[in-house]
């Protein structure tokens, strides 16, 4: 049974979320909306290039504290790292 207090506590607890494709338009928008709902979340934006990450930060200053993980979803080794 999830009580109101449990739900409220879970919303405040810090957690880590990795968004594959987080440096693209849809992924970055998702990240911004997530941060609006859960400002304490530790956010990792996974994408193919640091240049796309820099562009996402320029377009969405809210993502300034997000970490970047260079990965390619088509490359199993890079996703597993």
trRosetta pair geometry for C-beta under 8 A, 3 or more apart (Angstrom, degrees):
i j d omega theta_ij theta_ji phi_ij phi_ji
2 6 5.2 -130 -157 85 67 129
2 7 5.6 78 162 -58 110 94
3 6 4.7 99 51 6 76 101
3 7 7.0 -140 94 -3 41 87
4 7 5.7 -56 -148 38 31 111
4 8 6.2 31 154 -19 66 107
5 8 5.7 -54 -145 38 30 111
5 9 6.2 30 155 -19 65 107
6 9 5.8 -56 -147 37 30 110
6 10 6.3 28 155 -19 65 106
7 10 5.8 -55 -147 35 30 109
7 11 6.5 31 153 -21 63 105
8 11 5.8 -55 -152 32 32 113
8 12 6.7 21 153 -12 64 109
9 12 5.9 -64 -151 40 33 106
9 13 6.4 44 152 -36 68 101
10 13 5.6 -41 -143 18 36 117
11 38 6.7 -134 -165 -106 70 91
12 40 6.6 51 -168 23 47 152
13 40 7.5 -177 109 102 19 136
14 40 4.9 -103 -94 150 74 107
14 41 7.0 156 -152 -107 59 29
14 42 6.1 55 177 -24 101 98
15 38 7.6 -32 45 168 101 145
15 41 5.7 -27 65 -126 75 80
15 42 6.8 -140 105 27 29 86
16 41 7.3 135 -108 -175 22 76
16 42 4.3 -33 -99 77 74 109
16 43 7.7 -179 -152 -74 57 21
16 44 6.6 29 -176 -10 99 110
17 34 6.5 -112 81 170 161 154
17 41 5.5 -1 7 177 114 127
17 42 7.3 152 19 78 63 56
17 43 5.7 -16 65 -112 92 64
17 44 7.0 -170 93 29 45 76
18 22 7.7 -113 178 -34 52 138
18 44 4.4 -23 -107 73 74 114
18 46 5.7 37 -179 -21 99 120
18 69 7.0 -17 -140 28 111 145
19 22 3.5 105 90 -82 104 108
19 27 5.1 145 145 -164 119 99
19 30 6.0 164 -139 93 143 121
19 31 5.5 -123 16 -72 160 98
19 34 7.8 -166 -60 5 132 153
19 43 7.2 -3 0 -166 109 93
19 44 7.2 170 20 85 65 59
19 45 5.7 -19 62 -116 101 58
19 46 6.5 -174 83 25 46 82
20 27 7.4 -114 98 -115 35 135
20 46 4.9 -32 -107 75 52 122
20 47 8.0 140 -166 -75 45 52
20 71 7.4 -75 -126 89 87 125
20 73 5.6 78 -175 -79 132 119
20 79 7.8 6 -108 -124 126 105
21 24 5.0 -30 177 18 86 121
21 26 7.0 1 134 75 121 97
21 27 4.1 -173 117 -58 75 138
21 46 7.2 4 -4 84 32 80
21 47 6.4 82 -126 -99 23 83
21 73 7.4 -16 -46 -31 91 134
22 27 4.0 -141 -109 158 26 123
22 28 6.4 97 172 -71 57 55
22 30 7.5 -101 -120 68 72 107
22 31 5.5 74 -156 -53 101 131
22 43 7.8 164 -158 169 149 100
22 44 7.3 159 13 118 166 48
22 45 3.1 -144 110 -144 130 76
22 46 5.6 88 14 34 110 51
22 47 5.9 -115 56 -44 69 100
22 56 7.4 77 134 -161 69 170
22 66 7.5 -150 152 170 136 144
23 27 6.3 4 24 84 27 132
23 28 6.4 34 -151 -59 22 103
23 45 5.4 106 -58 156 73 121
23 46 7.9 -116 -12 95 94 24
23 47 3.4 -34 16 -44 121 165
23 48 7.7 -125 54 32 132 62
23 49 7.4 -143 101 62 159 63
23 52 3.9 94 137 126 131 104
23 53 4.7 -73 -111 -78 131 56
23 55 7.3 85 177 61 98 91
23 56 4.6 -128 -149 -26 64 141
23 68 7.5 45 -71 -130 120 102
24 27 4.6 81 51 19 82 107
24 28 6.5 -156 82 -8 34 92
24 47 6.9 164 -27 -116 76 123
24 52 6.9 -15 -70 -179 55 130
24 56 7.6 -19 -4 -83 11 120
25 28 6.3 -59 -141 38 19 106
25 29 6.4 18 158 -16 58 110
26 29 5.8 -57 -148 37 29 111
26 30 6.3 33 153 -21 64 106
27 30 5.6 -54 -150 34 31 114
27 31 6.4 33 151 -21 65 104
27 45 6.9 116 142 -146 119 95
27 47 7.4 165 87 -77 159 109
27 56 7.9 -44 90 -119 97 143
28 31 5.4 -50 -148 34 35 115
28 32 6.5 37 153 -20 65 101
28 45 7.3 28 -93 -129 72 136
28 56 4.3 -156 -97 -147 136 110
28 59 6.9 60 140 84 156 116
28 60 5.3 176 170 2 115 151
28 63 6.6 -62 -150 -52 92 154
29 32 5.7 -50 -148 34 33 111
29 33 6.5 30 154 -15 64 106
29 60 7.9 -154 -80 -85 45 145
30 33 5.9 -59 -150 40 30 109
30 34 6.2 33 152 -21 66 107
31 34 5.6 -53 -146 35 30 113
31 35 6.4 29 156 -17 64 105
31 43 5.8 101 -153 -170 105 141
31 45 6.2 -15 -85 -87 157 105
31 60 7.4 106 83 129 109 156
31 63 5.8 48 121 -102 131 114
31 66 6.4 16 -179 -94 139 153
32 35 5.8 -57 -151 37 30 110
32 36 6.6 34 150 -22 63 103
32 60 5.3 -112 -72 -157 123 132
32 62 5.1 88 -127 75 89 140
32 63 6.6 -70 -76 -53 78 96
33 36 5.5 -50 -151 31 35 115
33 37 6.6 25 154 -10 65 106
34 37 5.9 -63 -152 42 33 105
34 38 5.9 -32 170 41 72 101
34 41 6.3 -61 147 55 105 158
34 43 7.0 135 96 -102 127 124
35 38 6.8 -78 -120 70 25 62
35 39 5.9 57 -177 -108 69 52
35 41 6.6 -126 -99 50 60 110
35 43 6.6 -46 -72 -42 102 149
35 62 5.7 161 86 156 148 115
35 63 7.4 -159 -20 -87 154 59
36 39 7.5 16 -129 -67 14 81
36 62 7.8 -14 -56 -168 81 153
38 41 4.2 61 118 -31 114 115
42 67 7.6 14 172 1 87 115
43 63 7.3 -101 102 -140 143 79
43 65 7.3 93 43 99 103 81
43 66 4.2 -51 98 -116 109 92
43 67 7.0 169 95 23 55 72
44 66 6.9 160 -101 -173 18 84
44 67 4.8 -25 -111 71 73 102
44 68 7.6 153 -162 -98 67 10
44 69 5.4 29 175 -11 112 118
45 53 6.2 143 99 -121 126 95
45 56 6.7 -165 176 98 162 159
45 63 6.9 32 -39 -168 142 129
45 66 5.0 53 -15 150 107 131
45 67 7.1 177 23 84 70 46
45 68 5.6 -28 70 -107 92 62
45 69 7.2 174 84 25 41 75
46 68 7.8 133 -95 -167 33 51
46 69 4.4 -28 -102 74 80 104
46 70 7.8 157 -153 -104 64 6
46 71 4.8 -18 -171 40 108 120
47 52 5.2 -119 145 89 145 128
47 53 5.9 174 53 -62 131 87
47 56 7.9 159 -18 -17 161 144
47 68 7.2 -53 36 -155 96 93
47 69 7.8 120 20 74 53 60
47 70 7.0 -43 79 -119 57 50
47 71 7.2 90 43 49 12 70
48 52 6.6 58 60 18 78 142
48 70 7.0 40 -172 -158 20 77
48 71 7.3 -77 -86 82 45 37
48 72 5.4 55 -108 -91 90 82
49 52 4.7 97 70 4 90 98
49 53 7.1 -149 106 -3 52 86
49 70 7.1 42 -103 -129 20 103
50 53 5.2 -51 -152 36 42 119
50 54 6.3 46 149 -22 70 100
50 68 6.6 86 -117 146 74 155
50 70 6.5 -40 -53 -80 80 118
51 54 5.7 -49 -149 34 33 111
51 55 6.5 34 151 -18 63 104
52 55 5.5 -51 -147 37 35 113
52 56 6.3 39 152 -23 65 103
53 56 5.7 -52 -149 33 31 113
53 57 6.6 30 152 -17 63 104
53 68 4.4 26 -137 -116 155 137
54 57 5.7 -55 -151 36 32 111
54 58 6.4 35 151 -21 65 104
55 58 5.6 -52 -148 34 33 113
55 59 6.3 21 157 -9 66 110
56 59 6.0 -64 -146 45 28 103
56 60 5.9 -27 170 33 67 111
56 63 6.1 -38 135 75 98 161
57 60 6.7 -80 -126 65 22 71
57 61 7.1 57 179 -104 64 41
57 63 5.5 -122 -105 86 64 107
57 64 6.3 92 -150 -94 104 55
57 66 7.9 -154 -89 51 94 106
58 61 8.0 1 -156 -67 17 71
60 63 4.7 53 107 -1 107 113
61 64 5.7 6 -177 -43 62 108
63 66 4.4 -33 -172 8 83 127
70 78 7.4 -73 119 -166 69 121
71 75 7.4 -152 -173 66 68 102
71 78 4.4 159 -141 142 71 103
71 79 5.5 100 -175 -86 129 52
71 81 7.2 -169 -98 49 107 103
72 75 4.2 55 77 15 106 109
72 78 5.1 60 34 65 74 151
72 79 7.6 -91 74 -48 44 84
73 79 6.1 65 -123 -78 46 125
75 78 4.2 47 97 15 114 112
75 79 6.8 159 88 -15 61 86
76 79 5.8 -61 -149 38 33 109
76 80 6.1 27 158 -17 69 113
77 80 6.0 -61 -144 39 28 109
77 81 6.8 39 156 -37 61 101
78 81 5.9 -42 -153 12 35 117
